């Protein structure tokens, strides 16, 4: 049975999530910073259509990318070495979210509503949500955004306007996370794009055990998000 959240309700345990659709745990609640951070700390994320009730998910298995397991195809490695781009962090968070919200081919709409943008911009102002951006010839060409807690990064969405631009941002992020000793990048669900760079599915129980360790590091929210200059190498 789907759990409906009333004001002040806690999330049910993730083991209560439905098998079909996979991972649907609860509905209702709000997108306040407190609610979102509580969700992420417990392996839960929001995903819903604009104008509909907020839906909260914790799928089993969970797709993650361990930074040390990053795989880079030869063709992408060549792009990375060419360095005809610049990668920045947190210089235009709202613009990255808005770009991620643009409808994709074969899609009727987007789940990244103005309500979602406002909620994650509030987290960004607290130093907890971040963007990584690829710039080419002074234009925003691709990027991604997500949430960082302790040594855990939760990837939310990516976009690209130029071939490989989102992959460039992802590679730089993952390499930086490895230097900072982050343990996992949560990819939520499977895609061929993510599998190609090393993402894999793990049982939700394993994800939760590792998550409880990673989110409790004391550097939560206090890190300056500045990318090292040599990450393309």
Steps between C-alpha positions, in 0.01 A plus 500: 500500500627846410572720802360857487707757686326753720677809640763385748484133396824307472574287197417132532796260481625445147420131532134604478546625141288335233644248258273631222570772419845423628591711801188714544497565873277794588299792366428848628706714731691800367830600343636694794874478559437304819283244322740460207806455722316248716407309184855491365645393833263201491558399138183662364453751218203689346383438145156607380319681221416870544151557632486153659571393860865476597621140471794362697711208379761250617546238226653155544755449356662844509734619226820660628837607367796431728754773415791255479303294244464781246546375144587733214475393138797572275299748294394693810855496634612673182232767548610553860864550398419751228403756764296723266255543787487628857335320792366706788306427818211696646523800268145474361305245702153623401593509132618138518172393659301691240700337221439157657127579504481556125301220330707230331419328169211254538400666829174687548615708795733514798494404866727794593233759571542855626412361843791257478737770374410727791546216750845399376614861462422534872728202567763656276490818708573283806805351328342156461390489135759550228539530125791398280501678165681459168561829319605520133578833332346683794169312476347250741524178300403233752504408864333335794378571851450309821520501878806433719471376857809395689693290247196403297391665175148457364485566128168643386510590131730579207467686173708556190482748214830394341615141448675359811453819705305325777751213503785748544326649803430155644860382463633812670248461781581134561875559499458786746276288724767231507760753615263613773452135607131489412378141504209499256320702239132404506367462145157380619397290201669331204586668172738390226673837521589444866583131461753595232703697755490229767171538685353173627201373693539385860237364741321773691610342829866541397433857387342586835785353702757702308281810504473502879878508519556767237239760598634530853837654418548834672584698185133505391417836344835658584704419191593762243394360163798590288625250244870421472667617179650165396188282501502446123827307519 
